[in-house]
Amino acid sequence: PTASMIPNVYFNRGVDLMAGVQITNSDQMLRILEEGGSGYHLYNTCAEKVTFVKTRPL
């Protein structure tokens, strides 16, 4: 995932689920990226996957 969008805009157009990444430690993220790391390296140290699910009609 890349930059996540505002879910309600998509939910109003028929999308039921969106996923993205939330950075939990930006300094650590920058260090990993400076060293050539990728998304896989971020998930164990400074990021978590997030999911937005449409649970009711908007």
Residue pairs with C-beta under 8 A, 6 or more apart in sequence:
1 19
1 20
1 21
1 49
2 20
3 20
4 18
4 19
4 20
4 21
4 50
5 18
7 15
7 18
7 52
7 54
8 58
10 18
11 54
11 58
12 58
15 54
16 53
16 54
17 51
17 52
17 53
17 54
18 51
18 52
19 49
19 50
19 51
19 52
20 49
20 50
20 52
21 39
21 42
21 47
21 48
21 49
21 50
22 47
22 48
22 49
22 50
23 29
23 42
23 46
23 47
24 46
24 47
24 48
25 45
25 46
26 46
28 45
28 46
29 42
29 46
29 47
32 41
32 42
32 45
32 46
39 47
43 49
